[in-house]
Amino acid sequence: MSTAALQTIFRKLGIPADYPDRCTMARHSECMTLVPTELDVFGRQPYLHPDAFIAWTALREAASASGIILQLVSAYRSHHYQAELLQRKLGNGLCIEDILKINAAPGYSEHHSGRAIDIGTPGFAHLEEEFELSPAFAWLQEHAPAFGFRLSFPRNNPFGVLYGPWHWYFL
């Protein structure tokens, strides 16, 4: 998506023009080589970059062999989908400043790359900080780097995004 198109979306959503400089996150193009994964926890068909899907599958299988269930909550998102996500939250009465502490603006979400996944596990609310209390999170902290994944938004990260123990990125 062009810079001009992103600026138009920013204006429509009320995203400050200085957001790219302030957030310090990298801009992400939409992945053009996506493959389908297993269905996510909501029964939707997610997609990932082929390398990320291979790594996710290996990560999930290794966790399973250790008695840990990892569930796919979210994967690839287009710029358009990200804009709709923010628009829905605005429609629910949230202000853009609060939304941007949870969700990156279109063009800046790691999900656009097809390499970001949100992970859940049974018995813990999806996309909630309580995930850090799960055995799955403890397992990920110890083992995910060996599969090429890193936690994107640790506590006090430099991006101004709230702690997200469920969000992992394949390098």
Secondary structure as UniProt FT lines:
FT   HELIX           3..13
FT   TURN            17..18
FT   HELIX           19..23
FT   STRAND          35..36
FT   TURN            41..42
FT   STRAND          47..48
FT   HELIX           50..65
FT   TURN            66..67
FT   STRAND          71..74
FT   HELIX           79..91
FT   TURN            92..93
FT   HELIX           96..99
FT   TURN            100..102
FT   TURN            106..107
FT   HELIX           110..113
FT   STRAND          116..120
FT   TURN            122..123
FT   TURN            126..127
FT   HELIX           129..133
FT   HELIX           135..143
FT   HELIX           144..147
FT   STRAND          149..151
FT   TURN            155..156
FT   TURN            158..159
FT   TURN            165..166
FT   STRAND          167..170
//
